[in-house]
């Protein structure tokens, strides 16, 4: 996490809110030391794990999608914490997953990707299992797999690919595409792989087996595969391919040598064994490195001959060991000096720049937006133009903001491409006529301002235009940002977490522990969970007076009262001190005067109090 990120992103993550971090740290440490886990269910059904699971899934957009039972996260939010805990424990006593709803979403190539949507209670159970299994698996996973793993991203994978092509000079790439990977994972093999990772709780393995065989509505019981859409599916997919990762690593990176070479420790703590690698290069061994993001991966080789051998070996290994087939149309060997290779929506090649100090040709990476991604961006901008031309709201600001959100998203993703500026300039030129013809574009007026989030990246752009008095971000204005390789940190080591969050504000862990252990009886799990979030978000201070609050004495106030159909959502709650709370709800003049005199509020503080009173449909207090 960078220093520039919003300070509201706290040092303490969700698992620390509920005191589950130490459990995960212990699981990770034991797994690294080869521990065999035979009793994980006790941790899965623990109260802290269940409440943490609810917190982790409630903000997922998918949690508002109905399963076959027609329920969403809203049905769980209404329960008290004790009832939610009882529900999970009861379901896991003799677990039988409900039917999975199947939907299909369009892919960039026009085809459809099937998604399996479990019921919300099954998603909660999957999250409970994930939180216990993940630290165990993370200790055993290969360091250069990046998909669906904590603290890793697509940009880390892209940065690694850049490094291998430009710094390591590995210019032959084996592009491997597995036919229907998620739909063809062998259940029996997967369970054996989980067992080999040290997860040998037979009750848990039985539950995972049932999850894999959950009936898909309208199709039946699957005999293989793990449905895309399930919370635990990405972890299971990484487990399935982890064996292959380590096999590739054993072919070169971890090849054992008779001589023990000296390993140098860098300043950042990483280890380099350059002497051993230089010795290996003098042998006839095939040099190969893998970069993987889920089922999208590349193999980097030194020459064409090695690439051919590795390609054939990979096809044979995947078929014999994992029962997976490679798509011959999409799998190929690419010479990066001649052709582009697509990876995660970015196409890359290398171009000759100059001679190095040894008089050898120096190559640098040239990367651009992938062809399919490029076409999709153009099409999406035109769709947004239609929506802005005929907005659903009268003002049109929502449609413009949706467009801005999309532009920000594609810019943030593709700004690591070396030629992103050229690509987006072309996209701007192609879509310019569409935007001009459909929208009443105008330049910024002298007295107009733009939102703060736009100033840093777009404040200097002369391409910025206004639509319906709302600023519209220029698609053609982008600043290249270097993609950095993965730091090596894990969320399951205390020193790593301290390093990642050393510049973040935090509240006392003892205060969080108190809030976690002392739920407000009669209130929903949503209310109690948001009560913790608010305490962290307000840095443990009163919303009105900004004085530090004792967790045992603070009050969690509904801005819009329940009597007026107010909810327990985060945005409808605020943390305030007891006397402030009494003043907000006071209706008698005598009581109001008493608390005004006692509290001695400033004009600004009284204004905040009045705002809360207005939301509660109460009369404002005059100075």
Secondary structure as UniProt FT lines:
FT   TURN            3..4
FT   TURN            7..8
FT   HELIX           14..17
FT   TURN            18..19
FT   HELIX           21..32
FT   TURN            33..34
FT   HELIX           41..44
FT   HELIX           47..58
FT   HELIX           61..64
FT   TURN            68..69
FT   HELIX           73..77
FT   HELIX           81..93
FT   STRAND          100..106
FT   TURN            108..109
FT   STRAND          112..117
FT   HELIX           120..138
FT   TURN            139..140
FT   TURN            143..144
FT   TURN            147..148
FT   TURN            150..151
FT   HELIX           154..166
FT   STRAND          172..176
FT   TURN            179..183
FT   HELIX           187..196
FT   TURN            197..198
FT   HELIX           202..212
FT   TURN            217..219
FT   TURN            228..229
FT   TURN            231..232
FT   HELIX           233..251
FT   TURN            252..254
FT   STRAND          264..265
FT   TURN            267..268
FT   STRAND          271..272
FT   HELIX           274..281
FT   STRAND          288..293
FT   TURN            294..295
FT   STRAND          296..301
FT   HELIX           304..322
FT   TURN            328..330
FT   STRAND          332..335
FT   TURN            336..338
FT   STRAND          341..343
FT   TURN            344..345
FT   STRAND          346..355
FT   TURN            357..358
FT   STRAND          361..369
FT   HELIX           371..389
FT   HELIX           397..414
FT   TURN            415..416
FT   TURN            418..419
FT   HELIX           420..438
FT   TURN            446..447
FT   HELIX           452..458
FT   TURN            459..460
FT   STRAND          465..467
FT   TURN            468..469
FT   STRAND          470..472
FT   TURN            475..476
FT   TURN            491..492
FT   HELIX           494..500
FT   TURN            501..503
FT   HELIX           509..517
FT   TURN            521..522
FT   HELIX           525..537
FT   TURN            538..540
FT   TURN            543..545
FT   TURN            551..553
FT   STRAND          555..558
FT   HELIX           562..564
FT   HELIX           570..572
FT   STRAND          573..576
FT   HELIX           578..585
FT   HELIX           589..599
FT   HELIX           603..615
FT   TURN            616..617
//
